[in-house]
């Protein structure tokens, strides 16, 4: 901690905890203290820690081939792209290394698509309270002032609307709109699901104005809601032109993707986009193993997520400062009347890692292997911490 204080950029407000190892849903600090991890690397370590099947393929592949660049083929990019095409229902895939990078790829497709139609068609409509990443493109469509303030001016052409306000969306989307970008469940914005009607309206408006509809599934996708992607919860289905993903894909080895329809993908030609690291053999092989395991875990995500929310809603009856419990599957937010920072610290003290986003929303993005017993443990700690925060009304 002293060395970080002395030598690192001081851009992170870290909690005073040095993690050393993990097993299943638990992590251990350097003193050997154990924590139940409900934030899991911000939604990344979806199979928990030291999963035997992942450990095995990582060991094997590390001894064979980690990286070889995109100058050549490797054995795993093709099969993983096929797998992703099948689970997304889209046609083509581009691999990168992070969520932000996936959003940059999507934004370049939006620009290239618009430009083919008209030089003035370059606007992207996004939502207030969204989060899409911290590079200039992704930041330009991130609708939260605090992330953007010191870095203005942003990329031109970003327009923001309020979630679930269809009238406003209809007014703003027009002939100069090249893309509409939405998170179906806003993550950093406080775990806010969009309404089905709003998502359908976004699809209709994108079609009407020949714009691309992009679903950012970086936090709310890849199994987290209990379906492969959050748009697959809608009945009837609403398909995007592009979806982006990252976080849990290779369970901690950096990997992201942009998946697109044939039409959207064709906007990017040879040499127009690329990356040195994206789609490396190790990351892709791990992701293939992850998808095999994920298929078996989807029912657990729905079941344990429902069990957790049921307990939290019960707690909301007891503790009047809980405003709302939101989310799907294992993406859960508990909105409080006050800032959640102290709750996070108190829970950590008691061996529970949970996070707070948007100031007042406690957020859980736990591993998909979470069990009812783990939830019971989390609920016991949270009740203890909540009692201390404010005495229960009843
Ligand atoms: N989009 C969403 C919805 C996110 O939640 C995040 C990260 O939290 C990003 C994009 C950026 O991803 P990364 O941090 O991997 O660059």
Boltz pocket constraint, residues with backbone or C-beta under 6 A from the ligand:
constraints:
  - pocket:
      binder: B
      contacts: [[A, 42], [A, 97], [A, 98], [A, 99], [A, 100], [A, 101], [A, 103], [A, 131], [A, 132], [A, 133], [A, 134], [A, 183], [A, 187], [A, 188], [A, 216], [A, 217], [A, 218], [A, 219], [A, 220], [A, 246], [A, 247]]
      max_distance: 6.0
